[in-house]
Amino acid sequence: MDHFSLQSSHSPSHPFRQTFHAQRFFTPTINFLTSKGHNIQILCLSTGGAEGKGNIRKRELFQACVALKVPMQQVKIVDHPDLQDGFGKVWNRSLLAKIIEEEITNCSIDMIITFDCYGVSGHCNHRDVHYGVCKLLHDTLQRDIEVWELVSTNILRKYSGPVDIWLSIFLAMLHSNGTMHCLVNENSRRSFKAMAQHSSQWVWFRKLFVALSSYTYMNTLRKVCSQNC
């Protein structure tokens, strides 16, 4: 499982898409939302079965979400023949928009959090999810829904660990109109625990990535509108 689109509601009683790779980027956002009483839904748009381990990774995702205080009933995993993960496998934007819209309707969603157009690591499926959400924005302009994207950084900042927190906070402060926010992970230990649930992928270099990645310690979210999407 390798990709991610999070949808959430502003009220405490009201969703996201992912696998290990996506979850390692978004845990500060998940921890922030749950700590503030928001109810989030995780929409995972593939089983991560590129290596034939789809069922294993589905189970690991559920376990990781529980570690992040997201109940299993608020996690949905899609296994669509046209949405199989892997480099070079382009996902249809119209199909993505349709699936995400159905989830919005079913769960009364008023906020989506997803990747930006680069997708942090440049993974094609991360980027597909971004453009699927953009298509949804363009097709449903009448819907009162907010969309926020996770800002991708250069490689130096990406592997600077918690050092990047200060620069990210400063850059977010420059957007006094509220279109950018820096969310600091106040429970990074919980993030490590959640990542460790993905035992089929929890090898030494991924442990090193999680320890060094600035995305473990904070997320910068930027508001998206249909005009600049």
C-alpha positions as CSV (number, residue, x, y, z in Angstrom):
1,M,0.0,0.0,0.0
2,D,1.7,3.1,-1.0
3,H,-0.6,6.1,-1.4
4,F,-2.9,8.4,0.5
5,S,-5.8,10.8,0.5
6,L,-7.2,12.0,3.8
7,Q,-10.6,13.3,4.3
8,S,-11.7,14.8,7.5
9,S,-14.6,16.7,9.1
10,H,-14.3,19.8,11.2
11,S,-16.7,18.5,13.8
12,P,-15.7,16.0,16.4
13,S,-18.2,13.4,15.1
14,H,-17.5,13.2,11.5
15,P,-11.6,11.2,6.1
16,F,-7.4,9.5,3.6
17,R,-5.7,6.9,1.3
18,Q,-2.5,5.1,2.2
19,T,0.0,2.4,2.9
20,F,3.3,2.4,4.6
21,H,4.8,4.9,2.2
22,A,2.0,7.4,2.5
23,Q,1.4,7.0,6.1
24,R,5.0,7.8,7.0
25,F,4.4,11.3,5.5
26,F,1.1,12.1,7.1
27,T,1.4,10.9,10.8
28,P,1.8,14.5,12.2
29,T,-1.5,15.5,10.5
30,I,-3.2,12.4,11.8
31,N,-1.9,12.9,15.4
32,F,-2.9,16.6,15.3
33,L,-6.4,15.9,14.1
34,T,-7.1,13.1,16.6
35,S,-5.7,15.2,19.5
36,K,-8.1,17.9,18.6
37,G,-11.1,15.6,18.6
38,H,-11.6,15.5,14.9
39,N,-13.0,12.3,13.5
40,I,-11.0,11.2,10.4
41,Q,-11.7,8.6,7.8
42,I,-8.8,6.9,5.9
43,L,-9.5,6.1,2.3
44,C,-6.8,3.7,0.9
45,L,-7.1,3.5,-2.8
46,S,-5.1,0.3,-3.3
47,T,-4.1,-2.8,-1.3
48,G,-0.4,-2.4,-2.0
49,G,-0.3,-5.7,-3.8
50,A,2.5,-5.0,-6.2
51,E,4.6,-7.7,-4.6
52,G,1.7,-10.1,-4.0
53,K,1.4,-9.0,-0.4
54,G,-1.9,-7.2,-0.6
55,N,-3.7,-9.1,2.2
56,I,-0.7,-8.7,4.5
57,R,-0.4,-5.0,3.9
58,K,-4.2,-4.5,4.4
59,R,-3.9,-6.1,7.9
60,E,-0.8,-4.0,8.7
61,L,-2.6,-0.8,7.7
62,F,-5.5,-1.5,10.0
63,Q,-3.0,-2.2,12.8
64,A,-1.1,1.0,12.1
65,C,-4.3,3.0,12.1
66,V,-5.3,1.6,15.5
67,A,-1.8,2.7,16.8
68,L,-2.6,6.2,15.6
69,K,-6.0,6.2,17.4
70,V,-8.0,5.8,14.2
71,P,-10.7,3.1,14.7
72,M,-10.7,0.3,12.1
73,Q,-14.3,1.1,11.1
74,Q,-13.0,4.5,9.9
75,V,-10.5,2.9,7.5
76,K,-11.6,1.9,4.0
77,I,-9.4,0.0,1.6
78,V,-10.3,0.0,-2.2
79,D,-9.2,-3.0,-4.3
80,H,-10.0,-1.8,-7.9
81,P,-8.4,-3.5,-10.9
82,D,-7.6,-0.1,-12.4
83,L,-6.0,1.2,-9.2
84,Q,-3.1,-1.2,-8.6
85,D,0.0,0.4,-7.2
86,G,3.4,0.6,-8.8
87,F,5.6,2.9,-10.9
88,G,4.3,3.3,-14.4
89,K,0.7,2.4,-13.5
90,V,-1.2,5.5,-14.2
91,W,-4.5,5.9,-12.3
92,N,-7.5,7.4,-14.0
93,R,-8.4,10.8,-12.6
94,S,-12.1,10.5,-13.3
95,L,-12.2,7.1,-11.5
96,L,-10.4,8.6,-8.5
97,A,-12.7,11.6,-8.4
98,K,-15.7,9.3,-8.5
99,I,-14.5,7.1,-5.6
100,I,-13.5,10.0,-3.4
101,E,-16.8,11.8,-4.1
102,E,-18.7,8.7,-3.0
103,E,-16.8,8.6,0.2
104,I,-17.4,12.3,0.8
105,T,-21.2,11.8,0.4
106,N,-21.3,8.6,2.5
107,C,-19.3,10.1,5.4
108,S,-20.5,13.7,5.3
109,I,-16.9,15.0,4.7
110,D,-16.1,18.7,4.6
111,M,-12.3,18.5,4.3
112,I,-9.8,16.5,2.2
113,I,-6.1,16.3,2.9
114,T,-3.9,14.8,0.2
115,F,-0.6,15.0,-1.6
116,D,0.5,18.0,-3.7
117,C,1.4,17.7,-7.4
118,Y,4.8,16.2,-6.6
119,G,3.7,13.8,-4.0
120,V,6.7,14.2,-1.6
121,S,8.6,11.3,-3.2
122,G,7.5,11.9,-6.8
123,H,5.7,8.6,-6.8
124,C,3.3,8.5,-9.8
125,N,0.4,7.2,-7.8
126,H,0.8,9.9,-5.1
127,R,0.6,12.5,-7.9
128,D,-2.4,10.7,-9.5
129,V,-4.3,11.0,-6.2
130,H,-3.6,14.8,-6.2
131,Y,-5.0,15.2,-9.7
132,G,-7.9,13.1,-8.9
133,V,-8.8,15.4,-6.1
134,C,-8.3,18.4,-8.4
135,K,-10.7,16.9,-10.9
136,L,-13.2,16.5,-8.1
137,L,-12.8,20.1,-7.2
138,H,-13.3,21.3,-10.7
139,D,-16.4,19.0,-11.2
140,T,-18.1,19.9,-8.0
141,L,-17.5,23.6,-7.5
142,Q,-20.9,24.0,-5.7
143,R,-19.8,21.7,-2.9
144,D,-18.7,23.4,0.3
145,I,-15.5,21.4,0.9
146,E,-11.9,22.4,1.8
147,V,-8.9,20.7,0.2
148,W,-5.4,20.9,1.7
149,E,-2.2,19.4,0.3
150,L,0.9,18.2,1.9
151,V,3.8,20.5,0.8
152,S,6.7,18.6,-0.8
153,T,10.2,19.9,0.2
154,N,13.7,19.6,-1.4
155,I,15.9,16.6,-0.4
156,L,17.9,18.6,2.1
157,R,14.9,19.6,4.1
158,K,13.3,16.2,3.6
159,Y,16.1,14.5,5.5
160,S,16.8,17.2,8.1
161,G,14.6,15.6,10.7
162,P,13.2,17.9,13.4
163,V,15.6,20.7,12.3
164,D,13.2,21.6,9.5
165,I,10.4,22.4,12.0
166,W,11.7,26.0,12.5
167,L,12.0,26.8,8.8
168,S,8.6,25.3,8.1
169,I,6.9,27.4,10.9
170,F,8.6,30.5,9.6
171,L,7.5,29.9,6.0
172,A,3.9,29.2,7.2
173,M,3.9,32.4,9.1
174,L,4.5,34.3,5.9
175,H,1.1,33.2,4.7
176,S,-0.9,35.4,7.1
177,N,-4.1,34.8,5.1
178,G,-4.3,31.3,6.6
179,T,-3.6,29.3,3.4
180,M,-0.6,27.5,4.9
181,H,-0.2,25.8,8.3
182,C,2.6,23.9,9.9
183,L,1.5,21.0,12.1
184,V,4.1,19.8,14.6
185,N,4.0,16.1,15.6
186,E,3.6,16.2,19.4
187,N,3.7,12.4,19.6
188,S,6.4,11.2,17.3
189,R,6.8,8.0,19.4
190,R,3.3,7.0,18.4
191,S,4.3,7.6,14.7
192,F,7.2,5.2,15.1
193,K,4.9,2.6,16.7
194,A,2.4,2.9,13.8
195,M,5.2,2.5,11.2
196,A,6.5,-0.6,13.0
197,Q,3.1,-2.3,12.4
198,H,4.1,-2.5,8.7
199,S,6.4,-5.4,9.5
200,S,6.6,-6.7,5.9
201,Q,8.2,-3.4,5.0
202,W,9.9,-2.4,8.3
203,V,13.5,-3.0,7.1
204,W,16.5,-1.1,8.3
205,F,16.6,1.6,5.6
206,R,12.9,2.4,6.2
207,K,13.6,2.7,9.9
208,L,16.4,5.1,9.1
209,F,14.1,7.1,6.8
210,V,11.4,7.5,9.5
211,A,14.1,8.6,12.0
212,L,15.6,11.2,9.6
213,S,12.6,12.4,7.7
214,S,11.2,15.8,8.5
215,Y,7.7,14.4,7.7
216,T,7.9,12.3,10.8
217,Y,8.1,15.5,12.9
218,M,5.9,17.9,11.2
219,N,3.6,18.5,8.1
220,T,3.1,21.7,6.2
221,L,-0.4,21.9,4.7
222,R,-1.3,24.3,1.9
223,K,-4.9,25.2,1.0
224,V,-6.0,24.2,-2.5
225,C,-8.5,26.0,-4.6
226,S,-9.8,25.0,-8.1
227,Q,-8.1,28.0,-9.6
228,N,-4.6,26.9,-8.8
229,C,-5.1,23.1,-8.8
